[in-house]
């Protein structure tokens, strides 16, 4: 079961990938925190998903921004994607939370580390 995912944004201008936030599951609730590169992302044109604050943002369920990025279980099954059927964050990260109409990615720690090692993500 995944308890923490990372929100990345790829700049349209520089192609740089920035870590802008983390989402942590705490029992059945969620906590979102913006990371230090969010201000740089905003300067480069990122439309952040929640109002900016230095405080933790708490949710009673998976925030709609993340929920809309989950692909349907039937499609994952059809393409034999490996994921935990009962874990929302596992489903979300099975496709890196990518949508066609923006430059956000939602990744698990292993993917973040691979990108960091390839110098694709600035941490």
C-alpha positions in Angstrom: 0.0 0.0 0.0 1.3 3.4 -0.9 1.0 6.2 1.7 2.9 9.0 0.0 3.0 10.4 -3.6 4.7 13.3 -5.2 3.2 16.0 -7.4 5.6 17.0 -10.3 5.1 19.7 -12.9 7.0 20.0 -16.1 7.5 23.5 -17.4 6.2 24.3 -20.8 9.0 26.8 -21.3 12.1 25.1 -19.9 11.0 21.4 -19.9 12.4 21.3 -16.4 10.4 18.9 -14.0 9.8 20.4 -10.6 8.6 18.8 -7.4 5.8 21.0 -6.3 4.0 19.0 -3.6 3.5 15.8 -1.6 0.3 14.0 -0.8 0.3 11.8 2.3 -2.4 9.4 3.4 -2.9 9.4 7.1 -5.4 6.5 7.9 -8.4 7.4 5.7 -7.6 11.1 5.5 -5.1 13.0 3.2 -2.6 15.8 3.8 -1.1 17.9 1.0 2.0 20.1 1.4 3.6 22.4 -1.2 7.3 21.9 -1.7 9.9 24.7 -2.2 9.9 24.6 -6.0 6.2 25.6 -6.2 7.1 29.3 -6.3 9.4 28.7 -9.3 6.7 26.6 -11.0 4.2 29.5 -10.5 6.7 31.9 -12.0 7.0 29.6 -15.0 3.2 29.5 -15.5 2.0 26.6 -13.4 -1.6 26.8 -12.3 -1.4 25.1 -8.9 -4.2 22.8 -7.9 -5.0 24.4 -4.5 -4.6 27.9 -3.0 -1.0 28.5 -2.0 -0.1 28.2 1.6 2.9 27.2 3.7 0.5 25.2 6.0 -0.6 21.6 5.5 -3.8 21.2 3.6 -6.1 18.5 5.1 -8.7 16.5 3.2 -11.3 13.9 4.5 -11.0 12.0 1.2 -8.8 11.9 -1.9 -8.9 15.5 -3.3 -10.8 15.8 -6.6 -7.6 17.1 -8.4 -6.0 13.7 -7.7 -9.2 11.6 -8.0 -9.8 12.8 -11.6 -6.3 11.5 -12.5 -7.2 7.9 -11.6 -7.8 5.7 -14.6 -10.6 3.2 -14.3 -9.8 -0.2 -12.9 -11.3 -1.9 -15.9 -8.8 -0.3 -18.2 -5.9 -1.1 -16.0 -7.0 -4.8 -15.9 -7.4 -4.8 -19.7 -3.8 -3.7 -20.2 -2.5 -6.0 -17.4 -1.2 -3.1 -15.3 0.2 -4.2 -11.9 -1.5 -2.2 -9.1 -3.3 -2.8 -5.7 -7.0 -2.8 -6.6 -8.0 -1.5 -3.2 -5.5 1.3 -2.9 -6.4 4.7 -4.5 -2.8 5.9 -4.5 -1.6 2.7 -6.2 -4.2 3.2 -8.9 -3.3 6.9 -9.3 0.4 6.2 -9.7 0.0 3.3 -12.1 -0.2 5.8 -14.9 1.9 8.5 -13.1 -1.4 10.5 -12.7 -0.9 11.9 -16.2 -3.6 13.6 -18.1 -3.5 14.8 -21.7 -4.4 18.4 -21.0 -1.7 19.5 -18.5 1.9 18.9 -17.3 1.3 17.4 -13.9 2.6 14.0 -12.9 1.8 12.0 -9.7 4.5 9.5 -8.9 5.6 7.1 -6.2 9.0 7.3 -4.5 10.7 4.8 -6.8 9.8 6.8 -9.9 10.9 10.1 -8.3 14.3 8.5 -7.5 14.7 7.3 -11.0 13.9 10.7 -12.4 16.2 12.3 -9.9 19.1 10.0 -10.9 18.5 10.9 -14.5 18.6 14.5 -13.5 15.1 15.0 -14.8 13.8 16.3 -11.5 15.3 19.0 -9.4 15.0 18.3 -5.6 
